[in-house]
Amino acid sequence: MKAWNMINVPGIASQVSEPLLPIYIQQAPDPAWTALPYRSLPVLELTEGPHLGYAIQWFIFATILGIGYPLYVQREETNLASPAKTRDYLRPNSSSPH
């Protein structure tokens, strides 16, 4: 094949005898170029994207865990230490025969 319309480095490497690196260089368009194929630069997205939102989300999860888990453990220890607050399913059933 004499021309490639897509960038497929492994496909090109299988057709040439020299070893190729897994990279390519794209030539910038020349304003004077009028023949086909027309060259254009890819439009790059230079925004932050969703990364900041994900970072905030995980910090909130860590905060909930850091505050919530000690409160949960404290409540469970208080419930187990106080016989008046012991849950019904933890109390031995005196009417059941053994």
Secondary structure, DSSP 8 states (H G I E B T S, - for coil): ----SS--HHHHHTTSSS---S--------TT--SSS---------S-TTHHHHHHHHHHHHHHHHHHHHHHHHHHHHHHH-GGG--GGGS--TTS--
